[in-house]
Each structure stands twice: as C-alpha cells, then as structure tokens.
Amino acid sequence: MTDSSTGGFLAPISTPPINDTALYVALQATVTGITGLPGKLVWPRWQSNPAGRPSIDVDWAAVGTTTLISDAFPFEGHDPTGEGSSTQQAHEEIDVLISFYGPNCETNSKLLRDGLKISQNREAMYAFGLKLIECSGHTKSADLVNNQWYPRADLTVRVRRQVDRTYRILNLESLDAALISDALAEPITASTAP
C-alpha cells in the first residue's frame, strides 16, 4: 500500500460509505419499513437482468439514485498519531427517485413522503448514515406496457451524508530549509532533523 513517502497516487485506507448494492438495501429497508410493501416488491430501479414486471393489480416500487452532489472543497485534517494520517471529510447530497406502481401507487407514495416526516423513521435512516433533506412533490403518471397503462407515482427524496476517507499521509519527520527574503538582512535556516 502506498503512502505519502512513496509519491504517486494514494488510495484511501478507511472503509468507504455504503454505495451501490448496500445503499440500495438501506433505501429498500426505508421504503418497505414505512409503506409496508414487501421487500420482494421493492426493486432496484436499474437492473442488469430485469425481472418481469408484476401484474397491473400488484403494488410495487422501483428505487434508484439519480444525482449525487459532493462538496467542491472538503475538509482535510491531519492526525499525527503514530506515523500519521489525513482524513478528508465531505458531505454528499443524494437524490433518490422512488416510483410506485399498482392500484395504490399514489397512496404508497404519500405514505413514504409523510412517513419520512416522523422522527423515529428518520432515526432508522441514521443507522445507514443518511439524513433527510426534503421530499419533492409527488408526481402522478403512467407507463404504457403492452398496450396497457400501468399507473405510477414518483417521489424524489433528497438525503445527505458525511463521507470520511483516511489516507496514509505521514507525519513530516525532518526538514532542511532556508528562508530568503529581500526584507531580511540574513537568511533564516531551520532544521528538524534529529
């Protein structure tokens, strides 16, 4: 593993926040927990091998992240413990699009929207490192599949999370330098070498 003494690129040594499948599982747990839809009927929005669509009389949902915005300039702090390391701390905002289908699609969309306003439901999201920012307006629509209109209600939920990544940026152990300035009569030399 590389560190700051080797030069070149540095990869983080800390565990990254939940992403991809783990993030979907957290979002699925939130949707199922608040709406009461069975987990097997809350699907990832985009799948490499999509399952067949449930029949028109079945309530189900598709969940997926659409936008991720991160701080342009995250905080970076150095920890001198041991050989040293630096941690970068950023905040991300994630837009999650949840589409509800079936005869109760509008009801389920509103259940999620209103349920996210209950503090106990938001506390369950904190376990995944997610904090609610807002729920967008609910949009009613339909999908035309095999000449049949499937009712759909969309809800966009925006969440925020903190992302900490630690890198092996080592402590500075020695320094040989000279400060030369037109304003100084004589150069200043500093050394921290043992």
Contacts in CASP RR format, 6 or more apart in sequence:
PFRMAT RR
TARGET T0000
AUTHOR 0000-0000-0000
METHOD contacts of the structure
MODEL  1
MTDSSTGGFLAPISTPPINDTALYVALQATVTGITGLPGKLVWPRWQSNP
AGRPSIDVDWAAVGTTTLISDAFPFEGHDPTGEGSSTQQAHEEIDVLISF
YGPNCETNSKLLRDGLKISQNREAMYAFGLKLIECSGHTKSADLVNNQWY
PRADLTVRVRRQVDRTYRILNLESLDAALISDALAEPITASTAP
1 11 0 8 1.000
1 13 0 8 1.000
1 168 0 8 1.000
2 8 0 8 1.000
2 9 0 8 1.000
2 10 0 8 1.000
2 11 0 8 1.000
2 168 0 8 1.000
3 10 0 8 1.000
3 83 0 8 1.000
3 168 0 8 1.000
3 169 0 8 1.000
3 170 0 8 1.000
4 10 0 8 1.000
4 167 0 8 1.000
4 168 0 8 1.000
4 169 0 8 1.000
4 170 0 8 1.000
5 170 0 8 1.000
10 167 0 8 1.000
10 168 0 8 1.000
10 169 0 8 1.000
11 167 0 8 1.000
12 165 0 8 1.000
12 166 0 8 1.000
12 167 0 8 1.000
13 85 0 8 1.000
13 166 0 8 1.000
13 167 0 8 1.000
13 168 0 8 1.000
14 87 0 8 1.000
14 164 0 8 1.000
14 165 0 8 1.000
14 166 0 8 1.000
16 163 0 8 1.000
16 165 0 8 1.000
17 129 0 8 1.000
17 161 0 8 1.000
17 163 0 8 1.000
18 26 0 8 1.000
18 128 0 8 1.000
18 129 0 8 1.000
23 65 0 8 1.000
23 128 0 8 1.000
24 44 0 8 1.000
24 63 0 8 1.000
24 64 0 8 1.000
26 125 0 8 1.000
26 128 0 8 1.000
26 130 0 8 1.000
27 63 0 8 1.000
27 64 0 8 1.000
27 65 0 8 1.000
27 96 0 8 1.000
27 98 0 8 1.000
28 39 0 8 1.000
28 42 0 8 1.000
28 63 0 8 1.000
29 124 0 8 1.000
29 128 0 8 1.000
30 116 0 8 1.000
30 121 0 8 1.000
30 124 0 8 1.000
30 125 0 8 1.000
30 130 0 8 1.000
31 37 0 8 1.000
31 42 0 8 1.000
31 61 0 8 1.000
31 63 0 8 1.000
31 98 0 8 1.000
31 112 0 8 1.000
32 38 0 8 1.000
32 39 0 8 1.000
32 42 0 8 1.000
33 121 0 8 1.000
33 124 0 8 1.000
34 111 0 8 1.000
34 112 0 8 1.000
34 115 0 8 1.000
34 116 0 8 1.000
34 121 0 8 1.000
35 61 0 8 1.000
35 108 0 8 1.000
35 111 0 8 1.000
35 112 0 8 1.000
36 111 0 8 1.000
37 59 0 8 1.000
37 60 0 8 1.000
37 61 0 8 1.000
37 108 0 8 1.000
41 54 0 8 1.000
41 58 0 8 1.000
41 59 0 8 1.000
41 60 0 8 1.000
41 61 0 8 1.000
42 60 0 8 1.000
42 61 0 8 1.000
42 62 0 8 1.000
42 63 0 8 1.000
43 51 0 8 1.000
43 60 0 8 1.000
43 61 0 8 1.000
43 62 0 8 1.000
43 63 0 8 1.000
44 62 0 8 1.000
44 63 0 8 1.000
44 64 0 8 1.000
45 62 0 8 1.000
45 63 0 8 1.000
45 64 0 8 1.000
45 97 0 8 1.000
45 99 0 8 1.000
46 64 0 8 1.000
53 101 0 8 1.000
53 145 0 8 1.000
53 150 0 8 1.000
54 60 0 8 1.000
54 101 0 8 1.000
54 102 0 8 1.000
56 102 0 8 1.000
56 103 0 8 1.000
56 148 0 8 1.000
56 150 0 8 1.000
57 102 0 8 1.000
57 103 0 8 1.000
58 101 0 8 1.000
58 102 0 8 1.000
59 100 0 8 1.000
59 101 0 8 1.000
59 102 0 8 1.000
59 103 0 8 1.000
59 104 0 8 1.000
59 105 0 8 1.000
59 108 0 8 1.000
60 100 0 8 1.000
60 101 0 8 1.000
60 102 0 8 1.000
61 98 0 8 1.000
61 99 0 8 1.000
61 100 0 8 1.000
61 101 0 8 1.000
61 108 0 8 1.000
62 98 0 8 1.000
62 99 0 8 1.000
62 101 0 8 1.000
63 96 0 8 1.000
63 97 0 8 1.000
63 98 0 8 1.000
64 96 0 8 1.000
64 97 0 8 1.000
64 98 0 8 1.000
65 94 0 8 1.000
65 95 0 8 1.000
65 96 0 8 1.000
65 97 0 8 1.000
66 95 0 8 1.000
66 96 0 8 1.000
66 97 0 8 1.000
66 156 0 8 1.000
67 93 0 8 1.000
67 94 0 8 1.000
67 95 0 8 1.000
68 92 0 8 1.000
68 93 0 8 1.000
68 94 0 8 1.000
68 95 0 8 1.000
69 92 0 8 1.000
69 93 0 8 1.000
70 90 0 8 1.000
70 91 0 8 1.000
70 92 0 8 1.000
70 93 0 8 1.000
70 163 0 8 1.000
71 90 0 8 1.000
71 91 0 8 1.000
71 92 0 8 1.000
74 88 0 8 1.000
74 89 0 8 1.000
74 90 0 8 1.000
74 91 0 8 1.000
75 88 0 8 1.000
75 89 0 8 1.000
75 90 0 8 1.000
76 86 0 8 1.000
76 87 0 8 1.000
76 88 0 8 1.000
76 89 0 8 1.000
77 86 0 8 1.000
77 87 0 8 1.000
77 88 0 8 1.000
77 89 0 8 1.000
78 84 0 8 1.000
78 85 0 8 1.000
78 86 0 8 1.000
78 169 0 8 1.000
78 171 0 8 1.000
79 85 0 8 1.000
79 86 0 8 1.000
79 87 0 8 1.000
80 171 0 8 1.000
82 171 0 8 1.000
83 168 0 8 1.000
83 170 0 8 1.000
83 171 0 8 1.000
84 168 0 8 1.000
84 169 0 8 1.000
84 170 0 8 1.000
84 171 0 8 1.000
85 166 0 8 1.000
85 167 0 8 1.000
85 168 0 8 1.000
85 169 0 8 1.000
85 170 0 8 1.000
86 166 0 8 1.000
86 167 0 8 1.000
86 169 0 8 1.000
87 164 0 8 1.000
87 165 0 8 1.000
87 166 0 8 1.000
87 167 0 8 1.000
88 164 0 8 1.000
88 165 0 8 1.000
88 166 0 8 1.000
88 167 0 8 1.000
89 162 0 8 1.000
89 163 0 8 1.000
89 164 0 8 1.000
90 162 0 8 1.000
90 163 0 8 1.000
91 160 0 8 1.000
91 161 0 8 1.000
91 162 0 8 1.000
91 163 0 8 1.000
92 160 0 8 1.000
92 161 0 8 1.000
92 163 0 8 1.000
93 133 0 8 1.000
93 158 0 8 1.000
93 159 0 8 1.000
93 160 0 8 1.000
94 130 0 8 1.000
94 158 0 8 1.000
94 159 0 8 1.000
94 160 0 8 1.000
94 161 0 8 1.000
95 156 0 8 1.000
95 157 0 8 1.000
95 158 0 8 1.000
96 156 0 8 1.000
96 157 0 8 1.000
96 158 0 8 1.000
96 159 0 8 1.000
97 154 0 8 1.000
97 155 0 8 1.000
97 156 0 8 1.000
98 109 0 8 1.000
98 112 0 8 1.000
98 154 0 8 1.000
98 155 0 8 1.000
98 156 0 8 1.000
98 157 0 8 1.000
99 152 0 8 1.000
99 153 0 8 1.000
99 154 0 8 1.000
100 106 0 8 1.000
100 108 0 8 1.000
100 109 0 8 1.000
100 112 0 8 1.000
100 152 0 8 1.000
100 153 0 8 1.000
100 154 0 8 1.000
100 155 0 8 1.000
101 143 0 8 1.000
101 150 0 8 1.000
101 151 0 8 1.000
101 152 0 8 1.000
102 150 0 8 1.000
102 151 0 8 1.000
102 152 0 8 1.000
103 151 0 8 1.000
105 140 0 8 1.000
105 151 0 8 1.000
105 152 0 8 1.000
105 153 0 8 1.000
106 138 0 8 1.000
106 140 0 8 1.000
106 151 0 8 1.000
106 153 0 8 1.000
108 153 0 8 1.000
109 138 0 8 1.000
109 153 0 8 1.000
109 154 0 8 1.000
109 155 0 8 1.000
110 138 0 8 1.000
112 135 0 8 1.000
112 155 0 8 1.000
112 157 0 8 1.000
113 135 0 8 1.000
113 137 0 8 1.000
113 138 0 8 1.000
113 155 0 8 1.000
115 121 0 8 1.000
116 122 0 8 1.000
116 132 0 8 1.000
116 135 0 8 1.000
116 157 0 8 1.000
122 131 0 8 1.000
122 132 0 8 1.000
125 131 0 8 1.000
125 132 0 8 1.000
125 159 0 8 1.000
129 161 0 8 1.000
129 162 0 8 1.000
130 159 0 8 1.000
130 160 0 8 1.000
130 161 0 8 1.000
131 159 0 8 1.000
131 160 0 8 1.000
131 161 0 8 1.000
132 157 0 8 1.000
132 158 0 8 1.000
132 159 0 8 1.000
133 158 0 8 1.000
133 159 0 8 1.000
133 160 0 8 1.000
134 157 0 8 1.000
134 158 0 8 1.000
135 155 0 8 1.000
135 156 0 8 1.000
135 157 0 8 1.000
135 158 0 8 1.000
136 155 0 8 1.000
136 156 0 8 1.000
136 157 0 8 1.000
136 158 0 8 1.000
137 155 0 8 1.000
137 156 0 8 1.000
138 153 0 8 1.000
138 154 0 8 1.000
138 155 0 8 1.000
139 153 0 8 1.000
139 154 0 8 1.000
139 155 0 8 1.000
140 151 0 8 1.000
140 152 0 8 1.000
140 153 0 8 1.000
141 152 0 8 1.000
141 153 0 8 1.000
141 154 0 8 1.000
142 149 0 8 1.000
142 150 0 8 1.000
142 151 0 8 1.000
142 152 0 8 1.000
143 149 0 8 1.000
143 150 0 8 1.000
143 152 0 8 1.000
144 150 0 8 1.000
172 192 0 8 1.000
173 192 0 8 1.000
174 191 0 8 1.000
174 192 0 8 1.000
174 193 0 8 1.000
174 194 0 8 1.000
175 190 0 8 1.000
175 191 0 8 1.000
175 192 0 8 1.000
175 193 0 8 1.000
176 191 0 8 1.000
176 193 0 8 1.000
177 189 0 8 1.000
177 190 0 8 1.000
177 191 0 8 1.000
178 187 0 8 1.000
178 188 0 8 1.000
178 189 0 8 1.000
178 190 0 8 1.000
179 187 0 8 1.000
179 188 0 8 1.000
179 189 0 8 1.000
179 190 0 8 1.000
180 187 0 8 1.000
END
